[in-house]
């Protein structure tokens, strides 16, 4: 839902993507050629003043002009939704399964298999993000074993 920030006489209306999609579908779904806040309020069940205040994010004069055609806002709302979609690109999450950890008995075994060549430690070896997560899980497992043995 959009929210309003009032500071030093200025009113700033912030719109979120869900509310913008709701208004866009209501405006596009209307069969009228000319759509005002009054007409939209009848179909949506929201007061026209609230609609005007929320859509003033796209057209600031909308709150002052009740006869403004809301069909003119369709490109601006569509562009806003596209921009919001492009902002949130999901990052790829790297997961390490127990099956992958099963190949290593301890941290020392992991280091021996990943970082040694012919029994010598290769300092130039760089670990991938998945390897680092596996190492972290192995370290945590060993710490849990140590804590459990101290409690006894």
N, C-alpha and C positions, 0 to 999 in steps of 0.2 A: 504494500500500500504506500502511496506517496505520503510525504510528510512536509510540513511547512516550517521554515526557519524565519523567525522575525527578529531582525537586528537593526537598530538605529533607524527605524522608519521604513526599511526595505523588507519586502516579502520575497523570499526565495522558495520556490516550490520545486521539490525533487521528485522525480518520477522513477519508479522501478520498472523492470521489464515486464513483469506479470500484469501490472495495472495497465501498461501501455498496450499489451496484447489484448486485454479485455476491451479497452476502448476501441482499438483498431477493428476487432471483429464485430463490435456493435455498430460502428460507423459503416464498415463495408457491407454488413448484413442488412442495412436499412435500404428500403426500396425507394425512398424519397429522393428527389433530385436535389433538394435544398434541405439541409439538416441543421437545426439549431440545438442549443443546449436544452431547451424546453422539450423538443421532440425526442431527443435522446434520453432525457430523464424519464419520459413515459415508458419507453421500451426497456430501460435498464433498472428502473426503480430507485434511482439516486437523485437527490435534489439537484436542480439545474445550477445552483450556486456552487455546489461541490464539484460538479463536472467542469464548470467554467474555471474554478480555482485550480483544479488538477491539470486541465489541459492548457492552462496559461503557461505551463512549462515550455510548450511548443510555440505558442502565440501569446505574448504578454497582453495584447489588447483585448483578448477574448473575455476577460473578466469585466471589462467596461462596455463591451458591445454585445448585447444579448442576441442580436440578429446575425451574428457571424456564422458563415457556412462551415460546418465542421468537416465537410468533405474535402476542404482545402488542406486539412491537416494530415491526410492519409500519407503523402510522401514523407513528411517530417517524422511521423510516428514510425513508419516502416524503416526509415534510415536509422532512427534511434535504436530500434530493436536489432537491426543488423549489427550496429556498432557494439551493442551490449553482448551479442552472441560472439563477436570476434574477440572481445576482451577476455573472455573466460575460456582459454584453451587448457584442457586438462593435461597435466604432466604425467608422463609414464611412470608408474610406480614399479619399482624393482622389488620383487619378493623372493625370499629364499625359503625353499621348502625343507621339511625334515628329511626328505629323500636325499637332497643335495648335501645336507649336513651329515647324513649317515656315513658318508665316505671318509669322514675324519673322526678320530677317536678323541682328540684333544686339540688344544691350541698349538701345542708343539708339533703334532702330526700335520696340522694344516700348514704351519710355517715350513715344515720340512718338505711337504709335497709342492707347495706353491713358490717358495722363495729360494730353494737350493738347486744347485747344479753340481752333480758329482760329489755331493756331500759338503760343498762350500756354499755359504750364503751369498747370494747375488744381490748386492745393494741397489743395483739399477732396475730391479724388478718393480714394476708399478702394479698395484692391485686395482681391479675394476671395482665399480660401485657394488656389484653383486658379491664380489669376494670380500669387500670390507663389511658388508652386512652379515655375511656368513661368519666372518671372524668375530664380529660383535656378539652374535648369538652364541658362538662357542665360548667366548670369554664369560658371558652372562651365565651360561650353563655351569661352567667351572666355579664361578663365584657362588652360585646357588648350592653346589655340592659342599663347598667350604663352610657356608653358613649353616647348612644342615648338620655337618659334623661338629660344629662348635656348640650347637644347641643340645647335643646329646651329652 
